[in-house]
Structures are given as C-alpha cells and as structure tokens.
C-alpha cells in the first residue's frame, strides 16, 4: 500500500474511500479523483479487476433487454455511449483500449420466440430509441448458413471490449490525477462518526497488519463482497443477504474447421425472468469463439467460499442449448474453460418473480455512504455511467 500523502480536510484523511477495485470501483475512484478530490481505492487482491471484471463475456451491451426507467437500462445505454464516444474521439488511444462494434443477433427458433422478438423490436424502437433490425429466415441463412433460426433480431450497437484494457484506462486516469490505491487490503470494519459526520474505516493487510483511516465519503463497490461490507456498518435489521449465480464458459475446438462462420455475436432468446441471457456465442478481441455463460445458483453465503472450477456437469446441457441455434456443433468440440460469478441481491425464487435491478443508493441515516449491490451484467458496459451516477447521488 502507498502511504497517505496529505490530508484533504481537517477532519478526514481522505475525501472519498472506494471499496472494491473492479471496473466499477476503479471508474468511480477515477471520476472523483479527476474532480479534484482525494480518493483512496481499496482492493483486497494484489491487482485490480481480478474477480468479476476478469470473468465475463466482455460484451458491450446495447441495453435492449431491460425495462425502461430502470438503472440497468439507463446506465447500460449511457455506458455504451461513453465507451463508443471515447473510442471515436481518441480518448482510448493513451492505453489502446481494444473495442469492436461487431453487433449481435438474437435468434428465434419457433413462432413463440419470433413473437418475443417482434415485441422486443417494437419496445426498443418506441421506448429506448435503440436501433434494431430484423433478419428473415432467408437472410439469416444467406449471411450465416451455419446458424439456425426462423427469425433474428440484429442489434448493431452491441460490441466487445477488452475488460483488461478498459480497467487499465480508468486506473491510469486515477493514477495520473494522483489518486491512491491500497492493494492486498481488506476492509474489516466501518464506523460512522456522527459528531464529525465522517467514517472510520479499519483494514487489514495480507500480513494481518491492521490500520485505520477516516473518510468523508465511503462508496461500497465490493462486488461479490458488497453485502458483507455493507453489513459491517448497517444495523442487523438492515443487513443484506448475498446470493451468487455461477456461469461456466466453454471453449470451442472444432473437429473440422468451418472457417469464419460468424462476424457477430449470437444469442438465443432469453428466459422471461432475464436472470441470464442464455448460453450464447461470443468471441474475444482476438476472434477466439467461446460459448456461455450458463446459469448455476450456488449454495454459499460468503464469496470467499466460491469454487471457480468450471462445471463439467453442465457440459451436456451446454450442447443442448447451443445446438438450438448452432446445429453443426459436434460432440467433443466444447470443453469447460473458466467460470464467473454474478453478484445477486435476490434468490433464484425471487428472481423468477420479476426483474431485479441494480441497487445503488446512499443509505438513509448514513450520509456519504453509498451502496452498490447486485452489479452484475451489464455492469462492465455500465461502469463509467455508474461512476457518473454515483457522483450525482453525492
């Protein structure tokens, strides 16, 4: 950890403490530091972005799935626009952030799913002003003969981004404006000082050395650990319960090469509860195809207990899911590659009952303490917009 270099105010060591150095926390810290604040970013791992940020599809989502006026809808669309604007205006040139606006197809396999796509297209056009367009069965077969479907909805503003590069961009912004980062540091207690209206944060290092500091504002962006951090401060009756949903990604090694059979991402029609968007076909900046993630709810209540081993038991289900839209997939061509875990604020049963939004709020009775809970997909796309939203809250 770098040492505290100066005091921001007479009452606090830092103006802002951001807990969690994933893409969201790093973007928040950078935004406040650029505004002239004295920010400390706290990360429990030896490097930034080692958990949820490094274990996702790296998709720049267009924002077509989420109900209007929700945070997921608003912040996804704003975040997407910020990414593409930074690309177009050269802001990403300093760290060479790799972005590709490749688009995606949502593919229907029957008339019921086709009806869903028609409703989605109408909703997106009338309520969100996000561009989508149809590909008929004939057009789909002509352009992508290896993809099966009765109808496809094209989302041209979907893309892919290097999560590592994007994180590095915000990290560079934080460091260039002299922000401070504490690595290998775990928050163990938070206390609100009502007399001075600031917070005392107690931490431990990897060597089990304890230290504390004060901050005017504490922002909890701890991802998988966010509920645990929140519960350090809030009274028991206001504690949050964490839930975790694991998704395994599968690498693709064709027995016989089909060549470059797609230049766009391929998604099935999502489940109605949108707990996940289905086992989809995506690729990284280098063009390597992968399928996933699937959805597996975990029976753990502490993120430190998560087993990230890819789930071989889900392999057959992955074949079934993928063959619906990619029937050329042969046995033996998929293998579990890696997994990621979505931080959830609702259980599997609760999620089935309806849409679950991001939870981003300044906690009542604790001025300057902001909770960010359930920041799952589209968290990567939304990160920059989330940072600006938190600034507005404060």
C-alpha positions as a Markdown table, in Angstrom:
| # | Residue | x | y | z |
|---|---|---|---|---|
| 1 | Unk | 0.0 | 0.0 | 0.0 |
| 2 | Unk | 1.2 | 3.5 | -0.8 |
| 3 | Unk | 1.2 | 5.8 | 2.2 |
| 4 | Unk | -1.2 | 8.6 | 2.8 |
| 5 | Unk | 0.4 | 11.7 | 1.2 |
| 6 | Unk | -1.7 | 14.6 | 2.5 |
| 7 | Unk | -4.9 | 15.4 | 4.3 |
| 8 | Unk | -7.9 | 16.5 | 2.3 |
| 9 | Unk | -9.7 | 18.3 | 5.2 |
| 10 | Unk | -9.1 | 18.9 | 8.8 |
| 11 | Unk | -11.5 | 16.1 | 9.8 |
| 12 | Unk | -10.6 | 13.3 | 7.4 |
| 13 | Unk | -7.6 | 11.6 | 5.8 |
| 14 | Unk | -9.4 | 11.1 | 2.5 |
| 15 | Unk | -12.4 | 12.8 | 1.0 |
| 16 | Unk | -13.6 | 9.5 | -0.7 |
| 17 | Unk | -12.8 | 5.9 | 0.0 |
| 18 | Unk | -13.9 | 3.4 | -2.7 |
| 19 | Unk | -14.1 | -0.2 | -1.6 |
| 20 | Unk | -13.5 | -2.6 | -4.4 |
| 21 | Unk | -11.1 | -2.3 | -7.4 |
| 22 | Unk | -13.1 | -4.0 | -10.1 |
| 23 | Unk | -14.1 | -2.0 | -13.2 |
| 24 | Unk | -16.9 | -0.2 | -11.4 |
| 25 | Unk | -15.0 | 0.8 | -8.3 |
| 26 | Unk | -12.0 | 1.9 | -10.4 |
| 27 | Unk | -14.1 | 4.0 | -12.7 |
| 28 | Unk | -15.8 | 5.6 | -9.6 |
| 29 | Unk | -12.5 | 6.4 | -8.0 |
| 30 | Unk | -11.1 | 7.9 | -11.2 |
| 31 | Unk | -14.2 | 10.1 | -11.7 |
| 32 | Unk | -13.9 | 11.6 | -8.2 |
| 33 | Unk | -10.1 | 12.0 | -8.3 |
| 34 | Unk | -10.4 | 13.8 | -11.7 |
| 35 | Unk | -12.7 | 16.3 | -10.0 |
| 36 | Unk | -10.0 | 17.2 | -7.5 |
| 37 | Unk | -11.0 | 15.0 | -4.6 |
| 38 | Unk | -8.5 | 13.0 | -2.5 |
| 39 | Unk | -9.5 | 9.4 | -3.2 |
| 40 | Unk | -8.4 | 6.1 | -1.8 |
| 41 | Unk | -9.3 | 2.9 | -3.7 |
| 42 | Unk | -9.1 | -0.2 | -1.6 |
| 43 | Unk | -8.6 | -3.6 | -3.2 |
| 44 | Unk | -8.4 | -7.0 | -1.4 |
| 45 | Unk | -6.4 | -8.6 | -4.2 |
| 46 | Unk | -2.8 | -7.9 | -5.4 |
| 47 | Unk | -4.2 | -6.4 | -8.7 |
| 48 | Unk | -7.3 | -4.6 | -9.8 |
| 49 | Unk | -10.1 | -6.4 | -11.6 |
| 50 | Unk | -9.2 | -10.0 | -10.5 |
| 51 | Unk | -12.7 | -11.2 | -9.7 |
| 52 | Unk | -16.0 | -10.4 | -11.7 |
| 53 | Unk | -14.3 | -8.0 | -14.1 |
| 54 | Unk | -11.9 | -10.6 | -15.4 |
| 55 | Unk | -14.5 | -13.4 | -15.6 |
| 56 | Unk | -17.2 | -12.2 | -18.0 |
| 57 | Unk | -18.1 | -12.1 | -21.7 |
| 58 | Unk | -16.5 | -8.7 | -22.4 |
| 59 | Unk | -19.6 | -7.7 | -24.3 |
| 60 | Unk | -20.6 | -4.0 | -24.7 |
| 61 | Unk | -24.4 | -4.4 | -24.3 |
| 62 | Unk | -26.8 | -2.3 | -26.3 |
| 63 | Unk | -29.4 | -2.2 | -23.5 |
| 64 | Unk | -32.3 | -3.8 | -25.3 |
| 65 | Unk | -33.5 | -6.2 | -22.6 |
| 66 | Unk | -34.1 | -4.0 | -19.6 |
| 67 | Unk | -37.3 | -2.2 | -18.6 |
| 68 | Unk | -37.4 | 1.5 | -19.3 |
| 69 | Unk | -36.5 | 3.8 | -16.4 |
| 70 | Unk | -34.5 | 1.1 | -14.6 |
| 71 | Unk | -30.9 | 1.7 | -13.7 |
| 72 | Unk | -29.8 | -1.3 | -15.8 |
| 73 | Unk | -31.5 | 0.3 | -18.8 |
| 74 | Unk | -30.4 | 3.9 | -18.2 |
| 75 | Unk | -26.8 | 3.1 | -17.2 |
| 76 | Unk | -26.2 | 0.4 | -19.8 |
| 77 | Unk | -27.2 | 2.8 | -22.7 |
| 78 | Unk | -25.2 | 5.7 | -21.2 |
| 79 | Unk | -22.2 | 3.5 | -20.5 |
| 80 | Unk | -22.3 | 2.1 | -24.0 |
| 81 | Unk | -22.4 | 5.6 | -25.5 |
| 82 | Unk | -19.5 | 6.7 | -23.3 |
| 83 | Unk | -17.4 | 3.7 | -24.5 |
| 84 | Unk | -18.1 | 4.4 | -28.2 |
| 85 | Unk | -17.6 | 8.1 | -27.8 |
| 86 | Unk | -14.2 | 7.6 | -26.1 |
| 87 | Unk | -13.3 | 5.3 | -29.0 |
| 88 | Unk | -14.4 | 7.7 | -31.7 |
| 89 | Unk | -12.8 | 10.8 | -30.1 |
| 90 | Unk | -9.4 | 9.1 | -29.3 |
| 91 | Unk | -9.7 | 9.1 | -25.5 |
| 92 | Unk | -8.8 | 5.4 | -25.5 |
| 93 | Unk | -5.6 | 5.9 | -27.5 |
| 94 | Unk | -3.4 | 6.5 | -24.5 |
| 95 | Unk | -3.8 | 2.9 | -23.3 |
| 96 | Unk | -5.0 | 1.4 | -26.6 |
| 97 | Unk | -8.4 | 0.1 | -25.4 |
| 98 | Unk | -9.5 | -2.6 | -27.8 |
| 99 | Unk | -13.1 | -2.2 | -28.8 |
| 100 | Unk | -15.0 | -3.7 | -31.7 |
| 101 | Unk | -18.6 | -2.9 | -32.6 |
| 102 | Unk | -19.5 | -6.3 | -34.0 |
| 103 | Unk | -23.2 | -6.4 | -33.3 |
| 104 | Unk | -25.2 | -9.4 | -32.2 |
| 105 | Unk | -28.1 | -11.5 | -33.4 |
| 106 | Unk | -30.9 | -12.7 | -31.1 |
| 107 | Unk | -32.2 | -15.8 | -32.8 |
| 108 | Unk | -35.7 | -17.2 | -32.5 |
| 109 | Unk | -36.3 | -21.0 | -33.0 |
| 110 | Unk | -40.1 | -21.1 | -33.2 |
| 111 | Unk | -43.1 | -18.9 | -33.6 |
| 112 | Unk | -43.4 | -18.1 | -29.9 |
| 113 | Unk | -39.8 | -16.9 | -29.8 |
| 114 | Unk | -40.4 | -14.9 | -33.0 |
| 115 | Unk | -43.3 | -13.2 | -31.4 |
| 116 | Unk | -41.0 | -12.3 | -28.5 |
| 117 | Unk | -38.5 | -10.7 | -31.0 |
| 118 | Unk | -41.3 | -8.6 | -32.6 |
| 119 | Unk | -42.4 | -7.3 | -29.2 |
| 120 | Unk | -38.8 | -6.6 | -28.3 |
| 121 | Unk | -38.1 | -4.7 | -31.5 |
| 122 | Unk | -41.3 | -2.6 | -31.0 |
| 123 | Unk | -40.4 | -1.8 | -27.4 |
| 124 | Unk | -36.8 | -0.9 | -28.2 |
| 125 | Unk | -37.8 | 1.3 | -31.1 |
| 126 | Unk | -40.6 | 3.1 | -29.3 |
| 127 | Unk | -39.3 | 3.3 | -25.7 |
| 128 | Unk | -35.5 | 3.2 | -25.8 |
| 129 | Unk | -34.6 | 4.6 | -29.2 |
| 130 | Unk | -32.0 | 1.9 | -29.7 |
| 131 | Unk | -31.5 | 0.6 | -33.2 |
| 132 | Unk | -32.5 | -3.0 | -34.0 |
| 133 | Unk | -33.5 | -4.6 | -37.3 |
| 134 | Unk | -34.8 | -8.0 | -38.5 |
| 135 | Unk | -33.1 | -10.7 | -40.5 |
| 136 | Unk | -35.6 | -13.1 | -42.0 |
| 137 | Unk | -35.1 | -16.8 | -42.1 |
| 138 | Unk | -33.8 | -16.4 | -45.7 |
| 139 | Unk | -31.5 | -13.6 | -44.9 |
| 140 | Unk | -30.1 | -15.4 | -41.8 |
| 141 | Unk | -29.4 | -18.5 | -43.9 |
| 142 | Unk | -27.8 | -16.4 | -46.7 |
| 143 | Unk | -25.4 | -14.5 | -44.3 |
| 144 | Unk | -24.8 | -17.1 | -41.7 |
| 145 | Unk | -25.6 | -20.6 | -43.1 |
| 146 | Unk | -24.3 | -22.4 | -40.0 |
| 147 | Unk | -26.8 | -20.6 | -37.7 |
| 148 | Unk | -30.3 | -21.9 | -37.3 |
| 149 | Unk | -33.4 | -19.8 | -36.7 |
| 150 | Unk | -36.8 | -18.8 | -38.1 |
| 151 | Unk | -36.1 | -15.1 | -37.4 |
| 152 | Unk | -33.2 | -13.0 | -36.0 |
| 153 | Unk | -33.1 | -9.5 | -34.4 |
| 154 | Unk | -29.9 | -7.7 | -35.2 |
| 155 | Unk | -28.5 | -5.3 | -32.5 |
| 156 | Unk | -25.8 | -3.4 | -34.4 |
| 157 | Unk | -24.7 | -1.3 | -31.4 |
| 158 | Unk | -23.6 | -4.4 | -29.4 |
| 159 | Unk | -19.8 | -4.9 | -29.3 |
| 160 | Unk | -16.9 | -6.4 | -27.5 |
| 161 | Unk | -14.2 | -4.8 | -25.4 |
| 162 | Unk | -11.1 | -5.9 | -23.7 |
| 163 | Unk | -12.1 | -5.7 | -20.0 |
| 164 | Unk | -8.4 | -5.5 | -19.0 |
| 165 | Unk | -7.7 | -2.6 | -21.3 |
| 166 | Unk | -10.9 | -0.8 | -20.1 |
| 167 | Unk | -9.9 | -1.2 | -16.5 |
| 168 | Unk | -6.4 | 0.0 | -17.3 |
| 169 | Unk | -7.8 | 3.1 | -18.8 |
| 170 | Unk | -9.7 | 4.1 | -15.6 |
| 171 | Unk | -6.8 | 3.0 | -13.5 |
| 172 | Unk | -4.5 | 5.3 | -15.5 |
| 173 | Unk | -6.9 | 8.2 | -15.0 |
| 174 | Unk | -6.9 | 7.6 | -11.3 |
| 175 | Unk | -3.1 | 7.4 | -11.1 |
| 176 | Unk | -2.5 | 10.3 | -13.4 |
| 177 | Unk | -4.5 | 12.5 | -11.1 |
| 178 | Unk | -2.6 | 11.3 | -8.1 |
| 179 | Unk | -5.2 | 9.0 | -6.6 |
| 180 | Unk | -4.1 | 6.4 | -4.0 |
| 181 | Unk | -4.6 | 2.7 | -4.2 |
| 182 | Unk | -4.2 | 0.1 | -1.4 |
| 183 | Unk | -3.7 | -3.4 | -2.7 |
| 184 | Unk | -3.9 | -6.6 | -0.6 |
| 185 | Unk | -6.1 | -4.7 | 1.8 |
| 186 | Unk | -9.4 | -6.0 | 3.3 |
| 187 | Unk | -12.0 | -3.8 | 5.0 |
| 188 | Unk | -12.8 | -5.3 | 8.4 |
| 189 | Unk | -14.9 | -2.6 | 10.0 |
| 190 | Unk | -16.7 | 0.7 | 9.2 |
| 191 | Unk | -17.9 | 3.2 | 11.8 |
| 192 | Unk | -19.9 | 6.3 | 11.3 |
| 193 | Unk | -18.8 | 9.2 | 13.4 |
| 194 | Unk | -21.9 | 11.3 | 14.0 |
| 195 | Unk | -20.1 | 14.1 | 15.7 |
| 196 | Unk | -17.9 | 14.8 | 12.6 |
| 197 | Unk | -20.1 | 13.2 | 10.0 |
| 198 | Unk | -17.3 | 11.1 | 8.6 |
| 199 | Unk | -16.3 | 7.4 | 8.7 |
| 200 | Unk | -13.5 | 5.5 | 10.3 |
| 201 | Unk | -12.6 | 2.5 | 8.1 |
| 202 | Unk | -10.5 | -0.3 | 9.6 |
| 203 | Unk | -8.5 | -2.5 | 7.3 |
| 204 | Unk | -6.1 | -5.4 | 7.4 |
| 205 | Unk | -3.2 | -6.2 | 5.0 |
| 206 | Unk | -2.1 | -9.6 | 3.7 |
| 207 | Unk | 0.4 | -9.7 | 6.6 |
| 208 | Unk | -2.5 | -9.3 | 9.1 |
| 209 | Unk | -1.4 | -5.8 | 10.0 |
| 210 | Unk | -4.4 | -3.6 | 11.0 |
| 211 | Unk | -4.7 | 0.1 | 10.3 |
| 212 | Unk | -7.5 | 2.6 | 10.1 |
| 213 | Unk | -8.2 | 5.9 | 8.3 |
| 214 | Unk | -11.0 | 8.4 | 8.1 |
| 215 | Unk | -13.0 | 9.5 | 5.0 |
| 216 | Unk | -15.9 | 11.9 | 4.4 |
| 217 | Unk | -17.5 | 9.5 | 1.9 |
| 218 | Unk | -17.4 | 5.7 | 1.7 |
| 219 | Unk | -18.5 | 4.0 | -1.5 |
| 220 | Unk | -19.1 | 0.3 | -1.3 |
| 221 | Unk | -18.4 | -1.2 | -4.7 |
| 222 | Unk | -17.1 | -4.5 | -3.5 |
| 223 | Unk | -18.9 | -6.7 | -6.0 |
| 224 | Unk | -19.3 | -10.2 | -4.7 |
| 225 | Unk | -18.4 | -9.0 | -1.2 |
| 226 | Unk | -20.6 | -5.9 | -1.2 |
| 227 | Unk | -23.3 | -7.2 | 1.1 |
| 228 | Unk | -20.6 | -8.3 | 3.6 |
| 229 | Unk | -19.0 | -4.8 | 3.5 |
| 230 | Unk | -22.4 | -3.1 | 3.9 |
| 231 | Unk | -23.3 | -5.3 | 6.9 |
| 232 | Unk | -20.1 | -4.0 | 8.7 |
| 233 | Unk | -21.8 | -0.6 | 9.0 |
| 234 | Unk | -25.6 | -1.0 | 8.9 |
| 235 | Unk | -27.6 | -2.4 | 11.9 |
| 236 | Unk | -28.6 | -6.0 | 11.8 |
| 237 | Unk | -32.2 | -5.3 | 10.8 |
| 238 | Unk | -30.9 | -3.6 | 7.6 |
| 239 | Unk | -28.4 | -6.3 | 6.6 |
| 240 | Unk | -28.4 | -7.6 | 3.1 |
| 241 | Unk | -28.2 | -11.3 | 2.1 |
| 242 | Unk | -25.8 | -12.2 | -0.7 |
| 243 | Unk | -26.7 | -14.6 | -3.5 |
| 244 | Unk | -24.3 | -16.0 | -6.1 |
| 245 | Unk | -25.0 | -17.4 | -9.6 |
| 246 | Unk | -22.2 | -19.1 | -11.3 |
| 247 | Unk | -21.7 | -19.2 | -15.1 |
| 248 | Unk | -19.3 | -21.5 | -16.9 |
| 249 | Unk | -17.8 | -20.6 | -20.3 |
| 250 | Unk | -16.9 | -23.3 | -22.8 |
| 251 | Unk | -14.1 | -23.1 | -25.3 |
| 252 | Unk | -14.7 | -24.3 | -28.8 |
| 253 | Unk | -12.3 | -26.6 | -30.7 |
| 254 | Unk | -14.0 | -27.8 | -33.9 |
| 255 | Unk | -13.1 | -31.2 | -35.2 |
| 256 | Unk | -13.4 | -29.9 | -38.7 |
| 257 | Unk | -12.9 | -26.1 | -39.3 |
| 258 | Unk | -16.0 | -24.3 | -40.6 |
| 259 | Unk | -13.9 | -21.2 | -41.3 |
| 260 | Unk | -15.1 | -17.8 | -40.0 |
| 261 | Unk | -18.8 | -18.7 | -39.9 |
| 262 | Unk | -19.9 | -15.6 | -38.0 |
| 263 | Unk | -18.7 | -12.0 | -37.6 |
| 264 | Unk | -21.3 | -11.2 | -35.0 |
| 265 | Unk | -22.3 | -12.5 | -31.6 |
| 266 | Unk | -25.2 | -15.0 | -31.5 |
| 267 | Unk | -27.7 | -15.0 | -28.6 |
| 268 | Unk | -30.7 | -17.3 | -28.0 |
| 269 | Unk | -34.0 | -15.7 | -26.9 |
| 270 | Unk | -33.6 | -15.0 | -23.2 |
| 271 | Unk | -35.6 | -16.5 | -20.4 |
| 272 | Unk | -38.5 | -14.3 | -19.3 |
| 273 | Unk | -37.0 | -13.6 | -15.9 |
| 274 | Unk | -33.7 | -12.5 | -17.5 |
| 275 | Unk | -31.6 | -14.0 | -14.7 |
| 276 | Unk | -29.3 | -14.8 | -17.6 |
| 277 | Unk | -29.2 | -14.2 | -21.3 |
| 278 | Unk | -28.7 | -17.8 | -22.2 |
| 279 | Unk | -25.6 | -19.8 | -23.3 |
| 280 | Unk | -24.6 | -17.5 | -26.2 |
| 281 | Unk | -21.8 | -17.5 | -28.8 |
| 282 | Unk | -19.3 | -14.8 | -28.3 |
| 283 | Unk | -15.7 | -14.1 | -29.2 |
| 284 | Unk | -12.8 | -12.1 | -27.8 |
| 285 | Unk | -10.9 | -9.3 | -29.5 |
| 286 | Unk | -8.6 | -11.9 | -31.0 |
| 287 | Unk | -11.6 | -13.7 | -32.6 |
| 288 | Unk | -11.5 | -16.8 | -30.3 |
| 289 | Unk | -15.0 | -18.2 | -30.1 |
| 290 | Unk | -16.5 | -19.3 | -26.8 |
| 291 | Unk | -19.9 | -20.3 | -25.6 |
| 292 | Unk | -21.5 | -19.2 | -22.3 |
| 293 | Unk | -22.2 | -18.5 | -19.6 |
| 294 | Unk | -24.8 | -20.9 | -18.3 |
| 295 | Unk | -26.5 | -20.4 | -15.0 |
| 296 | Unk | -25.9 | -22.3 | -11.8 |
| 297 | Unk | -27.1 | -20.9 | -8.4 |
| 298 | Unk | -24.5 | -21.5 | -5.7 |
| 299 | Unk | -25.4 | -22.7 | -2.2 |
| 300 | Unk | -22.8 | -20.4 | -0.4 |
| 301 | Unk | -23.3 | -17.2 | 1.5 |
| 302 | Unk | -19.7 | -16.0 | 1.5 |
| 303 | Unk | -17.8 | -15.0 | -1.7 |
| 304 | Unk | -14.6 | -16.4 | -0.2 |
| 305 | Unk | -16.2 | -19.9 | -0.4 |
| 306 | Unk | -16.8 | -19.7 | -4.1 |
| 307 | Unk | -15.3 | -22.5 | -6.2 |
| 308 | Unk | -14.5 | -21.2 | -9.6 |
| 309 | Unk | -13.7 | -24.6 | -11.1 |
| 310 | Unk | -15.6 | -24.8 | -14.4 |
| 311 | Unk | -18.7 | -27.1 | -14.1 |
| 312 | Unk | -18.1 | -30.2 | -16.2 |
| 313 | Unk | -21.5 | -31.5 | -15.0 |
| 314 | Unk | -23.1 | -28.7 | -17.2 |
| 315 | Unk | -21.4 | -29.8 | -20.4 |
| 316 | Unk | -24.3 | -31.8 | -21.8 |
| 317 | Unk | -26.8 | -29.1 | -21.1 |
| 318 | Unk | -24.5 | -26.6 | -22.9 |
| 319 | Unk | -24.5 | -28.8 | -26.0 |
| 320 | Unk | -28.3 | -28.9 | -25.9 |
| 321 | Unk | -28.6 | -25.1 | -25.5 |
| 322 | Unk | -26.0 | -24.3 | -28.2 |
| 323 | Unk | -27.3 | -26.8 | -30.8 |
| 324 | Unk | -30.6 | -25.0 | -30.9 |
| 325 | Unk | -29.0 | -22.2 | -32.9 |
| 326 | Unk | -25.7 | -23.8 | -33.9 |
| 327 | Unk | -26.7 | -27.3 | -35.0 |
| 328 | Unk | -23.3 | -28.0 | -36.6 |
| 329 | Unk | -21.8 | -28.4 | -33.1 |
| 330 | Unk | -20.3 | -31.8 | -32.7 |
| 331 | Unk | -19.7 | -33.9 | -29.6 |
| 332 | Unk | -16.2 | -33.3 | -28.2 |
| 333 | Unk | -15.9 | -29.8 | -29.6 |
| 334 | Unk | -16.8 | -28.0 | -26.3 |
| 335 | Unk | -14.8 | -28.1 | -23.1 |
| 336 | Unk | -15.3 | -26.1 | -19.8 |
| 337 | Unk | -12.8 | -23.2 | -19.9 |
| 338 | Unk | -13.4 | -20.8 | -17.0 |
| 339 | Unk | -16.3 | -19.5 | -14.9 |
| 340 | Unk | -17.6 | -16.2 | -13.5 |
| 341 | Unk | -20.0 | -15.5 | -10.7 |
| 342 | Unk | -22.8 | -12.9 | -10.7 |
| 343 | Unk | -23.4 | -11.0 | -7.5 |
| 344 | Unk | -27.1 | -11.2 | -6.9 |
| 345 | Unk | -29.4 | -9.4 | -4.4 |
| 346 | Unk | -32.3 | -11.8 | -4.9 |
| 347 | Unk | -32.6 | -15.5 | -4.6 |
| 348 | Unk | -33.4 | -17.8 | -7.5 |
| 349 | Unk | -37.0 | -18.0 | -6.4 |
| 350 | Unk | -37.3 | -14.2 | -6.1 |
| 351 | Unk | -35.6 | -13.7 | -9.5 |
| 352 | Unk | -38.2 | -15.8 | -11.2 |
| 353 | Unk | -41.0 | -13.5 | -10.0 |
| 354 | Unk | -39.7 | -10.4 | -11.8 |
| 355 | Unk | -37.0 | -8.1 | -13.0 |
| 356 | Unk | -34.2 | -7.3 | -10.5 |
| 357 | Unk | -32.4 | -4.0 | -10.9 |
| 358 | Unk | -29.1 | -2.7 | -9.8 |
| 359 | Unk | -29.2 | -1.3 | -6.2 |
| 360 | Unk | -27.3 | 1.9 | -6.0 |
| 361 | Unk | -28.2 | 4.3 | -3.1 |
| 362 | Unk | -27.0 | 6.5 | -0.3 |
| 363 | Unk | -28.1 | 4.7 | 2.8 |
| 364 | Unk | -30.6 | 6.6 | 5.0 |
| 365 | Unk | -29.1 | 7.8 | 8.2 |
| 366 | Unk | -25.5 | 7.4 | 6.9 |
| 367 | Unk | -24.8 | 10.5 | 4.8 |
| 368 | Unk | -21.9 | 9.8 | 2.4 |
| 369 | Unk | -22.2 | 6.0 | 2.5 |
| 370 | Unk | -23.2 | 4.7 | -0.9 |
| 371 | Unk | -24.0 | 1.0 | -1.5 |
| 372 | Unk | -23.7 | -0.6 | -4.9 |
| 373 | Unk | -25.2 | -4.1 | -4.7 |
| 374 | Unk | -26.1 | -6.6 | -7.4 |
| 375 | Unk | -23.8 | -5.1 | -10.0 |
| 376 | Unk | -23.9 | -7.9 | -12.4 |
| 377 | Unk | -24.4 | -7.8 | -16.2 |
| 378 | Unk | -24.5 | -5.2 | -17.8 |
| 379 | Unk | -22.0 | -4.0 | -15.1 |
| 380 | Unk | -19.0 | -3.8 | -17.4 |
| 381 | Unk | -20.9 | -1.8 | -20.0 |
| 382 | Unk | -22.4 | 0.4 | -17.4 |
| 383 | Unk | -19.3 | 1.0 | -15.3 |
| 384 | Unk | -18.5 | 4.5 | -16.5 |
| 385 | Unk | -22.1 | 5.7 | -16.3 |
| 386 | Unk | -22.4 | 4.2 | -12.8 |
| 387 | Unk | -19.5 | 6.3 | -11.8 |
| 388 | Unk | -21.1 | 9.4 | -13.0 |
| 389 | Unk | -24.4 | 8.4 | -11.4 |
| 390 | Unk | -22.8 | 8.0 | -8.0 |
| 391 | Unk | -21.3 | 11.5 | -8.4 |
| 392 | Unk | -24.8 | 12.8 | -8.9 |
| 393 | Unk | -26.1 | 11.0 | -5.8 |
| 394 | Unk | -23.5 | 12.8 | -3.7 |
